[in-house]
Amino acid sequence: RNRAFSKRARIKQKTMRDIKYYDARAVIPEYEKKYVIYFIQYQPEATTLPMAGVFVEQELVISLLADVLQKYGIELWVKEHFVQPYRSKEYYDKLASIPNVVLVKSVVDSKELMLNSVATATCNGTIAQESIFNGKPVILFGNGLFNGAPGSYSCRTAEDISNAMERIEND
């Protein structure tokens, strides 16, 4: 039983890539473009499982956001968590293949990304608090602590994201 678990763990580790693979796919962004920044959350972590609900699958959030934002002429910039040890090559390849998604190199300053964005987006990360404290709108997915806070927009569907973007763009 323990041997089977160890074997599965070794197989999984062999399929994972460190942040160097992510950074090879990512770019240094051009700040003159309009964007929403999504910081991929460290996983596993309690703020994504169980608090994010179905949005524990962060690819779902990224796909939803990218699609809606494209209609507003706004890019979705995505930045990996700097201490995430491993995700699969397929995970990063899938994110890179989503239309309107720009992967941002891990060395880019997160605060600068937040401050220059139209808004931030998160399942339940501390970026929500940082955004609120800095007067930056935040699009929230899941059942986080900051739902209902000033400047936050709780979203579950593409329509919710569209409504949030209408309010953000008009405020």
FINU-398826 format. One record per atom (N, C-alpha, C): atom name; chain; residue in three letters; x, y, z. Coordinates in nm, 2 decimals, padded with zeros to 4 digits. Layout:
REM FINU-398826
- CA,A,ala,X,Y,Z
...
END
This chain:
REM FINU-398826
- N,A,arg,00.08,-00.12,00.00
- CA,A,arg,00.00,00.00,00.00
- C,A,arg,00.09,00.13,00.00
- N,A,asn,00.18,00.14,00.09
- CA,A,asn,00.27,00.25,00.09
- C,A,asn,00.36,00.26,-00.03
- N,A,arg,00.40,00.14,-00.08
- CA,A,arg,00.48,00.13,-00.20
- C,A,arg,00.40,00.19,-00.32
- N,A,ala,00.27,00.15,-00.33
- CA,A,ala,00.19,00.20,-00.44
- C,A,ala,00.18,00.35,-00.43
- N,A,phe,00.16,00.41,-00.31
- CA,A,phe,00.15,00.55,-00.30
- C,A,phe,00.28,00.62,-00.34
- N,A,ser,00.39,00.56,-00.30
- CA,A,ser,00.52,00.62,-00.33
- C,A,ser,00.54,00.62,-00.48
- N,A,lys,00.50,00.51,-00.54
- CA,A,lys,00.52,00.49,-00.69
- C,A,lys,00.44,00.60,-00.76
- N,A,arg,00.31,00.62,-00.72
- CA,A,arg,00.23,00.72,-00.78
- C,A,arg,00.29,00.86,-00.76
- N,A,ala,00.34,00.89,-00.64
- CA,A,ala,00.40,01.02,-00.62
- C,A,ala,00.52,01.04,-00.71
- N,A,arg,00.61,00.94,-00.73
- CA,A,arg,00.72,00.95,-00.81
- C,A,arg,00.68,00.98,-00.96
- N,A,ile,00.58,00.90,-01.00
- CA,A,ile,00.53,00.92,-01.14
- C,A,ile,00.48,01.07,-01.16
- N,A,lys,00.40,01.11,-01.06
- CA,A,lys,00.35,01.25,-01.07
- C,A,lys,00.46,01.35,-01.07
- N,A,gln,00.56,01.34,-00.99
- CA,A,gln,00.67,01.43,-00.98
- C,A,gln,00.74,01.44,-01.11
- N,A,lys,00.76,01.33,-01.18
- CA,A,lys,00.83,01.32,-01.31
- C,A,lys,00.75,01.40,-01.42
- N,A,thr,00.62,01.41,-01.40
- CA,A,thr,00.54,01.48,-01.50
- C,A,thr,00.53,01.63,-01.47
- N,A,met,00.58,01.67,-01.36
- CA,A,met,00.56,01.81,-01.32
- C,A,met,00.68,01.89,-01.36
- N,A,arg,00.66,02.02,-01.37
- CA,A,arg,00.77,02.12,-01.42
- C,A,arg,00.78,02.22,-01.31
- N,A,asp,00.90,02.27,-01.29
- CA,A,asp,00.92,02.38,-01.20
- C,A,asp,00.89,02.51,-01.27
- N,A,ile,00.91,02.62,-01.19
- CA,A,ile,00.87,02.75,-01.25
- C,A,ile,00.96,02.79,-01.37
- N,A,lys,01.07,02.73,-01.39
- CA,A,lys,01.15,02.76,-01.51
- C,A,lys,01.08,02.73,-01.63
- N,A,tyr,01.00,02.62,-01.64
- CA,A,tyr,00.92,02.59,-01.75
- C,A,tyr,00.81,02.70,-01.78
- N,A,tyr,00.75,02.74,-01.67
- CA,A,tyr,00.65,02.85,-01.68
- C,A,tyr,00.72,02.97,-01.73
- N,A,asp,00.83,03.01,-01.68
- CA,A,asp,00.89,03.14,-01.72
- C,A,asp,00.94,03.13,-01.86
- N,A,ala,00.97,03.01,-01.91
- CA,A,ala,01.01,03.00,-02.05
- C,A,ala,00.89,03.03,-02.15
- N,A,arg,00.77,03.01,-02.10
- CA,A,arg,00.65,03.04,-02.17
- C,A,arg,00.60,03.18,-02.15
- N,A,ala,00.65,03.25,-02.05
- CA,A,ala,00.59,03.38,-02.01
- C,A,ala,00.67,03.49,-02.07
- N,A,val,00.62,03.61,-02.06
- CA,A,val,00.68,03.73,-02.11
- C,A,val,00.69,03.84,-02.01
- N,A,ile,00.78,03.94,-02.04
- CA,A,ile,00.78,04.07,-01.96
- C,A,ile,00.67,04.15,-02.03
- N,A,pro,00.57,04.20,-01.96
- CA,A,pro,00.45,04.26,-02.02
- C,A,pro,00.48,04.41,-02.06
- N,A,glu,00.39,04.45,-02.15
- CA,A,glu,00.39,04.59,-02.20
- C,A,glu,00.27,04.66,-02.12
- N,A,tyr,00.31,04.76,-02.04
- CA,A,tyr,00.21,04.82,-01.95
- C,A,tyr,00.11,04.91,-02.02
- N,A,glu,00.14,04.95,-02.14
- CA,A,glu,00.04,05.04,-02.21
- C,A,glu,-00.09,04.97,-02.25
- N,A,lys,-00.09,04.84,-02.24
- CA,A,lys,-00.21,04.76,-02.27
- C,A,lys,-00.31,04.76,-02.15
- N,A,lys,-00.44,04.75,-02.17
- CA,A,lys,-00.53,04.73,-02.06
- C,A,lys,-00.54,04.58,-02.03
- N,A,tyr,-00.54,04.55,-01.90
- CA,A,tyr,-00.54,04.42,-01.85
- C,A,tyr,-00.60,04.40,-01.71
- N,A,val,-00.65,04.28,-01.69
- CA,A,val,-00.68,04.24,-01.55
- C,A,val,-00.58,04.13,-01.52
- N,A,ile,-00.53,04.14,-01.39
- CA,A,ile,-00.42,04.04,-01.35
- C,A,ile,-00.48,03.94,-01.26
- N,A,tyr,-00.45,03.81,-01.30
- CA,A,tyr,-00.49,03.70,-01.21
- C,A,tyr,-00.36,03.63,-01.16
- N,A,phe,-00.34,03.63,-01.03
- CA,A,phe,-00.23,03.56,-00.97
- C,A,phe,-00.27,03.42,-00.94
- N,A,ile,-00.21,03.32,-01.01
- CA,A,ile,-00.24,03.18,-00.98
- C,A,ile,-00.20,03.16,-00.83
- N,A,gln,-00.30,03.09,-00.77
- CA,A,gln,-00.27,03.07,-00.62
- C,A,gln,-00.19,02.94,-00.60
- N,A,tyr,-00.12,02.95,-00.50
- CA,A,tyr,-00.04,02.83,-00.45
- C,A,tyr,-00.14,02.72,-00.42
- N,A,gln,-00.11,02.60,-00.46
- CA,A,gln,-00.20,02.48,-00.43
- C,A,gln,-00.11,02.36,-00.40
- N,A,pro,-00.16,02.28,-00.31
- CA,A,pro,-00.29,02.28,-00.24
- C,A,pro,-00.28,02.38,-00.12
- N,A,glu,-00.40,02.45,-00.10
- CA,A,glu,-00.41,02.55,00.01
- C,A,glu,-00.55,02.56,00.05
- N,A,ala,-00.58,02.59,00.17
- CA,A,ala,-00.72,02.60,00.22
- C,A,ala,-00.80,02.71,00.15
- N,A,thr,-00.73,02.81,00.11
- CA,A,thr,-00.81,02.92,00.04
- C,A,thr,-00.87,02.88,-00.09
- N,A,thr,-00.81,02.78,-00.15
- CA,A,thr,-00.87,02.73,-00.28
- C,A,thr,-00.95,02.60,-00.26
- N,A,leu,-00.91,02.52,-00.17
- CA,A,leu,-00.99,02.40,-00.14
- C,A,leu,-01.01,02.39,00.01
- N,A,pro,-01.13,02.41,00.06
- CA,A,pro,-01.26,02.41,-00.01
- C,A,pro,-01.31,02.55,-00.04
- N,A,met,-01.25,02.66,00.00
- CA,A,met,-01.32,02.79,-00.01
- C,A,met,-01.35,02.84,-00.15
- N,A,ala,-01.27,02.80,-00.25
- CA,A,ala,-01.29,02.84,-00.38
- C,A,ala,-01.40,02.76,-00.45
- N,A,gly,-01.45,02.65,-00.39
- CA,A,gly,-01.55,02.57,-00.45
- C,A,gly,-01.51,02.52,-00.58
- N,A,val,-01.59,02.52,-00.68
- CA,A,val,-01.56,02.47,-00.82
- C,A,val,-01.44,02.55,-00.88
- N,A,phe,-01.41,02.67,-00.83
- CA,A,phe,-01.30,02.75,-00.88
- C,A,phe,-01.17,02.70,-00.83
- N,A,val,-01.16,02.60,-00.75
- CA,A,val,-01.04,02.54,-00.72
- C,A,val,-00.96,02.50,-00.84
- N,A,glu,-01.03,02.47,-00.95
- CA,A,glu,-00.98,02.45,-01.08
- C,A,glu,-00.95,02.59,-01.14
- N,A,gln,-00.83,02.64,-01.12
- CA,A,gln,-00.81,02.78,-01.16
- C,A,gln,-00.81,02.80,-01.31
- N,A,glu,-00.79,02.69,-01.39
- CA,A,glu,-00.80,02.70,-01.53
- C,A,glu,-00.94,02.75,-01.57
- N,A,leu,-01.04,02.71,-01.49
- CA,A,leu,-01.18,02.75,-01.52
- C,A,leu,-01.20,02.90,-01.50
- N,A,val,-01.14,02.95,-01.40
- CA,A,val,-01.15,03.10,-01.37
- C,A,val,-01.08,03.17,-01.49
- N,A,ile,-00.96,03.12,-01.52
- CA,A,ile,-00.88,03.19,-01.63
- C,A,ile,-00.95,03.18,-01.76
- N,A,ser,-01.01,03.07,-01.80
- CA,A,ser,-01.09,03.06,-01.92
- C,A,ser,-01.21,03.15,-01.92
- N,A,leu,-01.28,03.15,-01.82
- CA,A,leu,-01.40,03.24,-01.81
- C,A,leu,-01.36,03.39,-01.82
- N,A,leu,-01.27,03.43,-01.74
- CA,A,leu,-01.22,03.57,-01.74
- C,A,leu,-01.17,03.61,-01.88
- N,A,ala,-01.08,03.53,-01.94
- CA,A,ala,-01.02,03.56,-02.07
- C,A,ala,-01.13,03.58,-02.17
- N,A,asp,-01.23,03.50,-02.18
- CA,A,asp,-01.33,03.50,-02.28
- C,A,asp,-01.41,03.63,-02.26
- N,A,val,-01.45,03.66,-02.14
- CA,A,val,-01.53,03.78,-02.12
- C,A,val,-01.45,03.91,-02.14
- N,A,leu,-01.33,03.91,-02.09
- CA,A,leu,-01.25,04.03,-02.10
- C,A,leu,-01.21,04.07,-02.25
- N,A,gln,-01.20,03.96,-02.33
- CA,A,gln,-01.17,03.99,-02.47
- C,A,gln,-01.28,04.07,-02.54
- N,A,lys,-01.40,04.06,-02.49
- CA,A,lys,-01.52,04.14,-02.55
- C,A,lys,-01.50,04.28,-02.51
- N,A,tyr,-01.42,04.31,-02.41
- CA,A,tyr,-01.40,04.45,-02.36
- C,A,tyr,-01.27,04.51,-02.41
- N,A,gly,-01.20,04.43,-02.49
- CA,A,gly,-01.06,04.47,-02.54
- C,A,gly,-00.96,04.47,-02.43
- N,A,ile,-00.98,04.39,-02.33
- CA,A,ile,-00.89,04.38,-02.21
- C,A,ile,-00.82,04.25,-02.21
- N,A,glu,-00.69,04.24,-02.19
- CA,A,glu,-00.62,04.12,-02.18
- C,A,glu,-00.63,04.06,-02.04
- N,A,leu,-00.61,03.93,-02.03
- CA,A,leu,-00.60,03.87,-01.90
- C,A,leu,-00.45,03.83,-01.88
- N,A,trp,-00.39,03.89,-01.79
- CA,A,trp,-00.25,03.86,-01.76
- C,A,trp,-00.25,03.76,-01.64
- N,A,val,-00.17,03.66,-01.65
- CA,A,val,-00.17,03.56,-01.55
- C,A,val,-00.02,03.54,-01.50
- N,A,lys,-00.01,03.54,-01.37
- CA,A,lys,00.12,03.52,-01.31
- C,A,lys,00.12,03.41,-01.21
- N,A,glu,00.22,03.32,-01.22
- CA,A,glu,00.23,03.20,-01.13
- C,A,glu,00.28,03.25,-00.99
- N,A,his,00.24,03.17,-00.89
- CA,A,his,00.28,03.20,-00.76
- C,A,his,00.43,03.16,-00.75
- N,A,phe,00.51,03.25,-00.69
- CA,A,phe,00.65,03.24,-00.70
- C,A,phe,00.71,03.12,-00.62
- N,A,val,00.63,03.06,-00.52
- CA,A,val,00.68,02.95,-00.45
- C,A,val,00.61,02.82,-00.49
- N,A,gln,00.53,02.82,-00.59
- CA,A,gln,00.46,02.70,-00.63
- C,A,gln,00.57,02.60,-00.68
- N,A,pro,00.58,02.49,-00.62
- CA,A,pro,00.69,02.40,-00.65
- C,A,pro,00.68,02.33,-00.79
- N,A,tyr,00.56,02.28,-00.82
- CA,A,tyr,00.54,02.21,-00.94
- C,A,tyr,00.40,02.21,-00.99
- N,A,arg,00.38,02.23,-01.12
- CA,A,arg,00.26,02.20,-01.19
- C,A,arg,00.30,02.13,-01.31
- N,A,ser,00.20,02.06,-01.38
- CA,A,ser,00.24,01.99,-01.49
- C,A,ser,00.26,02.08,-01.61
- N,A,lys,00.34,02.03,-01.70
- CA,A,lys,00.37,02.09,-01.83
- C,A,lys,00.24,02.12,-01.90
- N,A,glu,00.15,02.02,-01.90
- CA,A,glu,00.02,02.04,-01.97
- C,A,glu,-00.06,02.16,-01.91
- N,A,tyr,-00.05,02.18,-01.78
- CA,A,tyr,-00.12,02.29,-01.71
- C,A,tyr,-00.08,02.42,-01.78
- N,A,tyr,00.06,02.44,-01.78
- CA,A,tyr,00.11,02.57,-01.84
- C,A,tyr,00.08,02.58,-01.99
- N,A,asp,00.09,02.47,-02.06
- CA,A,asp,00.06,02.47,-02.20
- C,A,asp,-00.08,02.50,-02.23
- N,A,lys,-00.17,02.45,-02.14
- CA,A,lys,-00.32,02.48,-02.16
- C,A,lys,-00.34,02.63,-02.13
- N,A,leu,-00.28,02.68,-02.03
- CA,A,leu,-00.30,02.82,-02.00
- C,A,leu,-00.25,02.91,-02.11
- N,A,ala,-00.14,02.88,-02.16
- CA,A,ala,-00.08,02.95,-02.27
- C,A,ala,-00.16,02.95,-02.40
- N,A,ser,-00.24,02.84,-02.42
- CA,A,ser,-00.32,02.82,-02.54
- C,A,ser,-00.46,02.89,-02.53
- N,A,ile,-00.49,02.95,-02.41
- CA,A,ile,-00.62,03.01,-02.40
- C,A,ile,-00.61,03.15,-02.47
- N,A,pro,-00.70,03.18,-02.56
- CA,A,pro,-00.70,03.31,-02.63
- C,A,pro,-00.72,03.42,-02.53
- N,A,asn,-00.64,03.53,-02.55
- CA,A,asn,-00.65,03.65,-02.46
- C,A,asn,-00.58,03.63,-02.33
- N,A,val,-00.50,03.53,-02.31
- CA,A,val,-00.42,03.51,-02.19
- C,A,val,-00.28,03.54,-02.22
- N,A,val,-00.22,03.62,-02.13
- CA,A,val,-00.07,03.65,-02.14
- C,A,val,-00.01,03.60,-02.01
- N,A,leu,00.08,03.50,-02.02
- CA,A,leu,00.16,03.46,-01.90
- C,A,leu,00.27,03.56,-01.87
- N,A,val,00.28,03.60,-01.75
- CA,A,val,00.37,03.70,-01.71
- C,A,val,00.49,03.64,-01.63
- N,A,lys,00.61,03.67,-01.66
- CA,A,lys,00.73,03.61,-01.60
- C,A,lys,00.72,03.63,-01.45
- N,A,ser,00.77,03.53,-01.37
- CA,A,ser,00.76,03.54,-01.23
- C,A,ser,00.85,03.65,-01.16
- N,A,val,00.94,03.70,-01.24
- CA,A,val,01.03,03.81,-01.18
- C,A,val,00.96,03.95,-01.18
- N,A,val,00.85,03.96,-01.25
- CA,A,val,00.78,04.09,-01.26
- C,A,val,00.72,04.12,-01.13
- N,A,asp,00.73,04.25,-01.09
- CA,A,asp,00.68,04.29,-00.96
- C,A,asp,00.53,04.28,-00.95
- N,A,ser,00.48,04.21,-00.85
- CA,A,ser,00.34,04.18,-00.84
- C,A,ser,00.26,04.31,-00.80
- N,A,lys,00.32,04.39,-00.72
- CA,A,lys,00.25,04.52,-00.68
- C,A,lys,00.24,04.61,-00.80
- N,A,glu,00.34,04.62,-00.88
- CA,A,glu,00.33,04.70,-01.00
- C,A,glu,00.22,04.65,-01.10
- N,A,leu,00.22,04.51,-01.11
- CA,A,leu,00.11,04.45,-01.19
- C,A,leu,-00.03,04.49,-01.14
- N,A,met,-00.05,04.48,-01.01
- CA,A,met,-00.17,04.52,-00.95
- C,A,met,-00.21,04.67,-00.97
- N,A,leu,-00.11,04.75,-00.94
- CA,A,leu,-00.14,04.90,-00.95
- C,A,leu,-00.17,04.95,-01.09
- N,A,asn,-00.11,04.88,-01.19
- CA,A,asn,-00.13,04.93,-01.33
- C,A,asn,-00.25,04.85,-01.40
- N,A,ser,-00.31,04.76,-01.33
- CA,A,ser,-00.42,04.69,-01.39
- C,A,ser,-00.56,04.76,-01.38
- N,A,val,-00.65,04.72,-01.47
- CA,A,val,-00.79,04.76,-01.46
- C,A,val,-00.85,04.71,-01.33
- N,A,ala,-00.82,04.58,-01.30
- CA,A,ala,-00.87,04.51,-01.18
- C,A,ala,-00.78,04.39,-01.16
- N,A,thr,-00.80,04.33,-01.04
- CA,A,thr,-00.73,04.21,-01.01
- C,A,thr,-00.84,04.10,-01.00
- N,A,ala,-00.80,03.98,-01.01
- CA,A,ala,-00.90,03.87,-01.00
- C,A,ala,-00.83,03.75,-00.92
- N,A,thr,-00.91,03.69,-00.84
- CA,A,thr,-00.86,03.58,-00.75
- C,A,thr,-00.97,03.49,-00.71
- N,A,cys,-00.93,03.37,-00.67
- CA,A,cys,-01.03,03.27,-00.61
- C,A,cys,-01.05,03.31,-00.46
- N,A,asn,-00.94,03.35,-00.40
- CA,A,asn,-00.95,03.38,-00.26
- C,A,asn,-00.82,03.42,-00.20
- N,A,gly,-00.73,03.47,-00.28
- CA,A,gly,-00.60,03.50,-00.24
- C,A,gly,-00.59,03.64,-00.17
- N,A,thr,-00.47,03.66,-00.11
- CA,A,thr,-00.45,03.79,-00.04
- C,A,thr,-00.44,03.91,-00.13
- N,A,ile,-00.43,03.88,-00.26
- CA,A,ile,-00.44,03.99,-00.35
- C,A,ile,-00.57,04.07,-00.34
- N,A,ala,-00.68,04.00,-00.30
- CA,A,ala,-00.81,04.07,-00.27
- C,A,ala,-00.79,04.18,-00.17
- N,A,gln,-00.73,04.15,-00.06
- CA,A,gln,-00.71,04.24,00.05
- C,A,gln,-00.61,04.36,00.00
- N,A,glu,-00.51,04.32,-00.07
- CA,A,glu,-00.41,04.42,-00.12
- C,A,glu,-00.48,04.51,-00.22
- N,A,ser,-00.56,04.46,-00.30
- CA,A,ser,-00.64,04.54,-00.40
- C,A,ser,-00.73,04.64,-00.33
- N,A,ile,-00.81,04.59,-00.24
- CA,A,ile,-00.90,04.67,-00.17
- C,A,ile,-00.83,04.78,-00.10
- N,A,phe,-00.72,04.75,-00.03
- CA,A,phe,-00.65,04.86,00.04
- C,A,phe,-00.59,04.96,-00.05
- N,A,asn,-00.56,04.92,-00.18
- CA,A,asn,-00.50,05.01,-00.27
- C,A,asn,-00.60,05.07,-00.37
- N,A,gly,-00.73,05.05,-00.34
- CA,A,gly,-00.84,05.11,-00.42
- C,A,gly,-00.85,05.05,-00.56
- N,A,lys,-00.81,04.93,-00.57
- CA,A,lys,-00.82,04.86,-00.70
- C,A,lys,-00.93,04.76,-00.70
- N,A,pro,-01.02,04.76,-00.80
- CA,A,pro,-01.13,04.67,-00.80
- C,A,pro,-01.08,04.52,-00.80
- N,A,val,-01.15,04.43,-00.74
- CA,A,val,-01.11,04.29,-00.74
- C,A,val,-01.23,04.20,-00.78
- N,A,ile,-01.21,04.11,-00.87
- CA,A,ile,-01.31,04.02,-00.91
- C,A,ile,-01.29,03.89,-00.84
- N,A,leu,-01.39,03.85,-00.76
- CA,A,leu,-01.37,03.73,-00.67
- C,A,leu,-01.45,03.61,-00.72
- N,A,phe,-01.39,03.50,-00.70
- CA,A,phe,-01.45,03.37,-00.74
- C,A,phe,-01.45,03.28,-00.61
- N,A,gly,-01.55,03.21,-00.58
- CA,A,gly,-01.56,03.12,-00.47
- C,A,gly,-01.62,03.19,-00.35
- N,A,asn,-01.60,03.14,-00.23
- CA,A,asn,-01.66,03.18,-00.11
- C,A,asn,-01.56,03.24,-00.01
- N,A,gly,-01.49,03.34,-00.06
- CA,A,gly,-01.38,03.40,00.02
- C,A,gly,-01.42,03.50,00.12
- N,A,leu,-01.33,03.54,00.20
- CA,A,leu,-01.35,03.63,00.31
- C,A,leu,-01.38,03.77,00.26
- N,A,phe,-01.35,03.81,00.14
- CA,A,phe,-01.36,03.95,00.10
- C,A,phe,-01.49,03.97,00.01
- N,A,asn,-01.57,03.87,-00.01
- CA,A,asn,-01.69,03.89,-00.08
- C,A,asn,-01.78,03.99,-00.01
- N,A,gly,-01.82,04.09,-00.08
- CA,A,gly,-01.90,04.19,-00.03
- C,A,gly,-01.82,04.31,00.02
- N,A,ala,-01.69,04.31,00.02
- CA,A,ala,-01.61,04.42,00.06
- C,A,ala,-01.62,04.53,-00.04
- N,A,pro,-01.59,04.65,00.00
- CA,A,pro,-01.60,04.77,-00.10
- C,A,pro,-01.50,04.74,-00.22
- N,A,gly,-01.55,04.76,-00.34
- CA,A,gly,-01.46,04.74,-00.45
- C,A,gly,-01.44,04.60,-00.50
- N,A,ser,-01.52,04.51,-00.44
- CA,A,ser,-01.51,04.36,-00.48
- C,A,ser,-01.63,04.33,-00.55
- N,A,tyr,-01.62,04.23,-00.65
- CA,A,tyr,-01.72,04.18,-00.73
- C,A,tyr,-01.72,04.03,-00.73
- N,A,ser,-01.82,03.98,-00.66
- CA,A,ser,-01.83,03.83,-00.65
- C,A,ser,-01.89,03.77,-00.78
- N,A,cys,-01.82,03.68,-00.84
- CA,A,cys,-01.86,03.63,-00.97
- C,A,cys,-01.86,03.47,-00.97
- N,A,arg,-01.96,03.42,-01.04
- CA,A,arg,-01.97,03.28,-01.06
- C,A,arg,-01.99,03.24,-01.20
- N,A,thr,-02.03,03.33,-01.29
- CA,A,thr,-02.07,03.31,-01.43
- C,A,thr,-02.01,03.41,-01.52
- N,A,ala,-02.01,03.39,-01.65
- CA,A,ala,-01.97,03.49,-01.74
- C,A,ala,-02.05,03.61,-01.73
- N,A,glu,-02.18,03.60,-01.71
- CA,A,glu,-02.27,03.72,-01.69
- C,A,glu,-02.23,03.80,-01.57
- N,A,asp,-02.19,03.73,-01.46
- CA,A,asp,-02.14,03.81,-01.34
- C,A,asp,-02.02,03.89,-01.38
- N,A,ile,-01.93,03.83,-01.45
- CA,A,ile,-01.80,03.90,-01.49
- C,A,ile,-01.83,04.02,-01.58
- N,A,ser,-01.92,04.00,-01.67
- CA,A,ser,-01.97,04.11,-01.76
- C,A,ser,-02.03,04.22,-01.68
- N,A,asn,-02.11,04.19,-01.59
- CA,A,asn,-02.17,04.29,-01.50
- C,A,asn,-02.07,04.37,-01.42
- N,A,ala,-01.97,04.29,-01.37
- CA,A,ala,-01.86,04.35,-01.29
- C,A,ala,-01.78,04.44,-01.38
- N,A,met,-01.75,04.40,-01.50
- CA,A,met,-01.67,04.48,-01.59
- C,A,met,-01.74,04.61,-01.63
- N,A,glu,-01.87,04.60,-01.65
- CA,A,glu,-01.95,04.72,-01.68
- C,A,glu,-01.94,04.82,-01.56
- N,A,arg,-01.95,04.77,-01.44
- CA,A,arg,-01.94,04.86,-01.33
- C,A,arg,-01.80,04.92,-01.31
- N,A,ile,-01.70,04.83,-01.33
- CA,A,ile,-01.56,04.88,-01.32
- C,A,ile,-01.53,04.98,-01.42
- N,A,glu,-01.57,04.96,-01.54
- CA,A,glu,-01.54,05.05,-01.65
- C,A,glu,-01.62,05.18,-01.64
- N,A,asn,-01.73,05.18,-01.57
- CA,A,asn,-01.81,05.30,-01.56
- C,A,asn,-01.79,05.38,-01.43
- N,A,asp,-01.71,05.32,-01.34
- CA,A,asp,-01.68,05.39,-01.21
- C,A,asp,-01.55,05.47,-01.22
END
